[in-house]
Amino acid sequence: MAWRGCVMKLAKTELIRSTNTTSRSSRLNPHSQQRCSFRQEAKRPDTKKGNVTQETKVSPSEAGPLGPPPPPKVPRPTLFKPLMFTVGFTGCSFAAAAILQYETLKSRVGTAKDEEESEKLLQGSQDMTYWHNWWNQLSGFQRQLLLLMSMVDDFWSSLTEGQKTVTGIIAVNAVVLCCWRIPAMQRSMIKYFTSNPASKTQCLPMVLSCFSHYSIVHMVANMYVLWTFSSGIVSLLGKEQFLAFYLSAGVISTMVSYICKAATGRFHPSLGASGAVMAVLAAVCAKVPEAKLGIIFLPMITFTAGNALKALIAIDTAGLILGWRLFDHAAHLGGALFGVWYVAYGHKLIWKKREPLVKLWHEIRSPGAGGSRPGGGPGPQ
C-alpha cells in the first residue's frame, strides 16, 4: 500500500510538471496553433478610389486560341502635294523646253556664221604637206587615240537626232542602276528613287524613280523600247519638246499610280521608266497606227502599231482590275493615256501656245532688240 501510494504521488507530480511545461511553452509561442491548424490568409490586392485593379489568371483554354497580331493600319495619305507637284512640274518642263529651243536655235545661227568665217580663213592657207608632217610627228599611242576618236565620231554622226537624245537618258539610267549595287547608298536609293504615296518623301521620287531600275533585265527592256521609238517621237515633236514630254509623262504616270494605290490601300514602292516609255510608245502608235511592228525574237510575226497599243492597254487594264502585282499597271495605263492625249490634243493646247513665253524671254535676253525671234517661229510640229 505504501508503495502504491508512492507511485500515485509520483504520477501526480509528473502530471503537474507536464502541465506547467505546456502552459509555459504556450506563453512563449502564442502563434503555434495558427501555424499548425490554420492557413495564413492571403494578402488582398490594393485598391484605389477610381482605379480598381484585379489580377486574374486565365487558362489558355478559357482565353481561346492566340492568333497573329493584326497588321497596323496605315493612314490613307493625302495626295494634294503630289498633285500640285505634277501640275507645276509639267508646266515648268514645257516652259524650259521652249526656252531651250530658243537658245539652241540662237546658238546654231551664231555657230554657222563662225564656221563660214573660219573656212574662208583656212581655205588655201594650208596644204596636205602640213598635215602629213603633223601626222608623222605623233607617237603611236597618239595615232591610235585619234583613230579611236574618229571611229566614235563617225558612229555618233550616224545616229539619228532621236537616238542622240535618248543616249543621255540611257546613260543616266545606267548610272542609277550601278548606284543600287552600292550597299552604303541603299537607304538613300529607297527613299528618293522609289515612289510610294505612303512615304514621307512623295514629290521628288516621282521624277527620280523614272530613271531608276534595280533589275538589269528591266532596264534593258525599257531602254530598248525607248531606243526603238526614239527616232519617230523626236522627229514628231523635236528634241526639246520630247524631253518635256518624257519627263512629264513619267511624273503623270506616277501620279496615276499614287491615286490607284491610295484607293486600293496597297502601298508598295515602284520604280522604273515604264510609264514614260509607255507614253512614248503610245504617242507614236496613235500618230502612225498603220505602222508595222514586230517582236525582236520572232521577226516573222508582224502587227500594226494600233493593234499593239490596244493589246497593251487591255493587258494593263486587266492587270489593274485583277490586282496583278508583277508590274505597276496603273503607271503603264497613265503613261499610255497621256501619250495618246498629247498627240491628239496636248500638242495644240500646250506647245503651240508657247509664243508669249518665248517673246518674253527674247525681250529679257535682248532688251531693245527687234526683228525675228529664234524659237518664235513654228518650230517642230
C-alpha positions in Angstrom: 0.0 0.0 0.0 2.8 2.3 0.9 4.5 1.5 -2.5 1.2 2.1 -4.3 0.8 5.5 -2.5 4.3 6.5 -3.6 3.6 5.6 -7.2 0.4 7.6 -7.2 2.1 10.6 -5.6 4.9 10.4 -8.2 2.4 10.2 -11.1 0.6 13.3 -9.8 3.9 15.1 -9.5 4.8 14.3 -13.2 1.3 15.3 -14.4 1.7 18.7 -12.7 5.2 19.2 -14.3 3.9 18.4 -17.8 1.0 20.8 -17.4 3.3 23.6 -16.2 5.7 22.9 -19.2 2.8 23.0 -21.7 1.4 26.3 -20.3 4.9 27.8 -20.3 5.5 26.8 -23.9 2.2 28.2 -24.8 3.1 31.5 -23.3 6.4 31.5 -25.1 4.9 30.8 -28.6 1.4 32.2 -28.8 1.1 31.5 -32.6 1.8 27.8 -32.6 -1.9 26.9 -33.0 -2.2 29.2 -36.0 0.8 27.6 -37.6 -0.4 24.0 -37.1 -4.1 24.2 -37.6 -4.9 27.3 -39.8 -3.8 28.6 -43.1 -2.3 32.1 -43.3 -4.7 34.5 -45.0 -3.6 35.7 -48.5 -2.8 39.3 -48.9 -5.6 41.3 -50.6 -4.7 43.4 -53.7 -4.5 47.1 -53.1 -7.5 49.1 -54.3 -7.6 52.8 -55.0 -10.5 55.0 -55.4 -11.5 55.4 -59.1 -9.0 52.8 -60.3 -9.7 49.3 -59.2 -7.2 46.7 -60.5 -7.5 43.0 -60.0 -5.1 40.4 -61.3 -6.7 37.2 -62.5 -5.0 34.3 -64.2 -6.9 32.8 -67.2 -6.1 29.4 -68.5 -5.2 29.1 -72.2 -8.4 27.0 -72.8 -10.6 29.8 -71.4 -8.8 32.6 -73.3 -9.2 30.9 -76.7 -6.5 30.4 -79.4 -3.9 33.1 -79.8 -3.6 34.2 -83.4 -1.1 36.6 -85.1 -1.5 40.2 -84.2 -3.4 42.3 -86.7 -1.3 44.4 -89.1 -1.1 48.1 -88.2 -3.5 50.3 -90.1 -1.6 52.6 -92.5 -3.3 56.0 -92.6 -4.6 57.0 -96.1 -2.1 59.5 -97.5 -3.2 62.9 -98.8 -2.3 63.4 -102.5 -2.7 67.2 -102.6 1.0 67.9 -102.6 1.8 65.3 -105.3 -1.0 66.6 -107.5 0.3 70.2 -107.2 3.8 69.0 -107.9 2.6 67.2 -111.0 0.9 70.3 -112.4 3.8 72.6 -111.6 6.5 70.2 -112.9 4.7 69.6 -116.2 4.3 73.4 -116.7 7.9 74.1 -115.9 9.1 71.3 -118.1 7.4 72.7 -121.2 8.4 76.2 -120.4 12.0 75.2 -120.0 11.8 73.3 -123.3 10.5 76.4 -125.1 13.4 78.4 -123.7 15.9 75.7 -124.6 14.7 75.6 -128.1 15.1 79.4 -128.4 18.7 79.2 -127.1 19.5 76.2 -129.4 18.4 78.0 -132.5 20.2 81.1 -131.5 23.4 79.3 -130.9 23.1 77.4 -134.2 22.8 80.7 -136.1 26.0 82.0 -134.4 27.9 78.8 -135.0 27.0 78.7 -138.7 28.4 82.2 -139.1 31.6 81.4 -137.2 32.1 78.2 -139.4 31.8 80.2 -142.6 34.4 82.7 -141.5 36.8 80.1 -140.3 36.5 78.2 -143.6 37.3 81.3 -145.5 40.4 81.9 -143.4 41.7 78.4 -143.7 40.9 77.9 -147.3 44.1 77.7 -149.3 46.4 78.6 -146.3 47.4 75.0 -145.6 48.1 72.1 -147.9 48.4 68.3 -147.4 52.1 68.6 -146.8 51.4 70.4 -143.5 49.0 67.7 -142.3 51.4 64.9 -143.4 54.2 66.4 -141.4 52.0 66.9 -138.4 50.9 63.2 -138.5 54.5 62.0 -138.7 55.3 63.9 -135.5 52.7 62.0 -133.5 53.6 58.9 -131.4 52.0 55.5 -131.9 49.7 55.9 -128.9 48.5 59.3 -130.1 47.7 57.9 -133.5 45.7 55.1 -132.0 43.8 57.5 -129.8 43.0 59.8 -132.7 41.8 56.8 -134.7 39.5 55.7 -131.8 38.1 59.2 -131.5 37.5 59.3 -135.2 35.5 56.0 -135.0 33.4 57.3 -132.2 32.7 60.5 -134.0 31.7 58.5 -137.1 29.3 56.3 -135.0 27.8 59.4 -133.3 27.3 61.1 -136.7 25.5 58.0 -138.0 22.9 58.2 -135.2 19.6 60.0 -135.7 18.6 63.0 -133.7 16.3 60.9 -131.6 18.9 58.3 -130.8 21.4 61.0 -129.8 18.7 62.5 -127.5 17.9 59.2 -125.7 21.6 58.3 -125.3 21.8 60.7 -122.4 18.7 59.2 -120.8 20.1 55.7 -121.1 23.4 56.8 -119.6 21.6 58.3 -116.5 19.6 55.0 -116.1 22.8 53.0 -116.2 24.5 55.2 -113.5 21.4 54.8 -111.2 21.5 51.0 -111.8 25.1 51.0 -110.6 24.2 53.1 -107.5 21.7 50.4 -106.5 24.7 47.9 -106.2 26.5 50.1 -103.6 25.4 49.0 -100.1 26.1 52.4 -98.5 23.6 54.0 -100.8 20.7 51.6 -100.3 18.8 53.7 -97.8 19.0 56.9 -99.9 18.1 54.9 -103.1 15.0 53.5 -101.4 14.0 56.9 -100.1 14.5 59.0 -103.3 14.5 56.5 -106.2 11.3 54.5 -105.4 7.8 56.1 -105.5 5.3 55.3 -102.7 2.4 57.6 -101.7 2.7 56.3 -98.1 6.3 57.6 -97.9 7.3 60.8 -96.2 9.1 61.9 -99.4 6.4 61.9 -102.1 7.3 64.5 -104.7 10.9 64.1 -105.6 10.7 60.3 -106.2 8.1 61.0 -108.8 10.8 62.2 -111.0 13.8 60.2 -109.9 12.1 56.9 -109.9 11.6 57.3 -113.7 15.4 56.8 -114.1 15.7 54.0 -111.5 15.9 50.3 -112.2 17.0 47.6 -109.8 16.9 44.7 -112.3 19.2 44.8 -115.3 16.6 42.9 -117.4 14.0 45.6 -116.5 16.3 48.4 -117.6 17.4 46.7 -120.8 13.8 46.1 -121.9 12.7 49.7 -121.2 15.7 51.3 -122.8 15.4 49.0 -125.9 11.8 50.2 -126.5 12.8 53.8 -125.9 15.7 53.5 -128.4 13.5 51.8 -131.0 10.8 54.6 -130.9 13.2 57.5 -130.3 13.6 58.4 -133.9 9.9 58.5 -134.5 9.0 60.5 -131.4 11.8 63.1 -131.8 11.0 63.7 -135.5 7.4 64.1 -134.5 7.9 66.5 -131.5 11.5 67.8 -131.7 14.3 67.3 -129.2 13.2 69.9 -126.7 9.6 69.1 -126.8 10.3 65.4 -126.5 12.4 65.9 -123.3 9.5 67.9 -121.7 7.0 65.2 -122.9 9.1 62.4 -121.5 9.7 64.0 -118.0 6.0 65.0 -117.7 4.9 61.5 -118.7 7.0 60.0 -116.0 5.5 62.3 -113.3 1.9 61.9 -114.5 2.1 58.1 -114.7 3.5 58.1 -111.1 0.6 60.3 -110.1 -1.9 57.9 -111.5 -0.1 55.1 -109.6 -0.4 57.1 -106.4 -4.2 57.5 -106.9 -4.7 53.8 -107.5 -2.6 52.8 -104.5 -4.4 55.2 -102.2 -7.8 53.9 -103.5 -7.0 50.2 -103.0 -4.8 50.6 -99.9 -1.9 48.6 -101.5 1.1 50.8 -100.6 4.1 49.2 -102.2 7.1 51.0 -103.7 7.5 51.3 -107.5 10.4 52.2 -109.8 11.3 52.2 -113.4 10.8 54.2 -116.6 7.9 52.0 -117.9 5.3 54.8 -117.5 7.3 57.3 -119.5 8.3 54.7 -122.1 4.7 53.7 -122.5 3.8 57.3 -123.2 6.4 57.4 -126.0 5.2 54.1 -127.5 1.5 55.2 -127.3 2.2 58.6 -128.9 4.0 57.0 -131.9 1.4 54.2 -132.3 -1.5 56.7 -132.0 0.1 59.1 -134.6 1.0 56.3 -137.0 -1.4 53.4 -136.3 -0.7 51.7 -139.7 3.0 51.3 -139.0 4.2 47.7 -138.9 5.8 46.4 -135.7 7.5 43.1 -134.9 8.9 41.1 -132.0 12.7 41.0 -131.7 12.9 37.3 -131.2 10.0 36.5 -133.6 10.6 38.6 -136.7 8.2 36.6 -138.7 5.3 37.9 -136.6 4.2 41.4 -137.5 1.2 43.6 -136.5 0.1 47.2 -136.8 1.0 49.8 -134.2 -2.7 50.5 -133.5 -3.4 46.8 -132.6 -0.2 46.7 -130.4 -1.4 49.7 -128.5 -4.9 48.3 -127.9 -3.4 45.0 -126.7 -1.1 46.7 -124.2 -3.9 48.9 -122.8 -6.1 45.8 -122.5 -3.4 43.8 -120.6 -2.7 46.6 -118.2 -6.4 47.2 -117.6 -6.9 43.6 -116.8 -3.9 43.6 -114.5 -5.2 46.7 -112.7 -8.7 45.2 -112.2 -7.4 41.7 -111.2 -4.7 43.1 -108.9 -1.7 41.7 -110.6 1.5 42.8 -108.8 4.2 41.9 -111.3 4.1 45.4 -112.8 2.7 48.8 -111.9 -0.2 48.6 -114.3 -1.7 51.9 -113.1 1.5 53.7 -114.1 1.5 51.9 -117.5 -2.0 53.0 -118.2 -1.4 56.5 -117.0 1.6 56.9 -119.4 -0.2 55.4 -122.3 -3.3 57.6 -121.9 -1.1 60.7 -121.5 0.8 59.8 -124.7 -2.5 59.3 -126.7 -4.0 62.6 -125.3 -0.9 64.6 -126.0 -0.6 63.8 -129.7 -4.3 64.3 -130.1 -4.9 67.5 -128.0 -2.0 68.3 -125.7 0.4 69.5 -128.5 -2.1 72.1 -129.6 -3.1 73.2 -126.1 0.5 73.4 -124.7 3.3 73.6 -127.2 1.6 75.8 -129.9 0.8 78.4 -127.2 4.4 79.0 -126.2 4.8 82.2 -128.3 4.1 84.7 -125.4 6.7 82.9 -123.2 9.4 82.9 -126.0 8.7 86.6 -126.7 9.1 87.5 -123.1 12.3 85.5 -122.9 13.6 87.2 -126.0 12.9 90.6 -124.5 14.7 89.7 -121.3 17.8 88.2 -123.2 18.0 91.0 -125.7 16.4 94.2 -124.3 15.5 96.7 -127.0 16.2 94.2 -129.9 13.6 93.8 -132.6 13.2 91.6 -135.6 12.8 87.9 -135.7 12.9 85.8 -132.6 14.8 82.5 -132.7 12.4 79.8 -131.5 9.4 82.1 -132.0 8.6 80.5 -135.3 6.5 77.4 -135.8 9.4 75.1 -135.0 8.9 71.3 -134.8 5.3 70.4 -135.1 
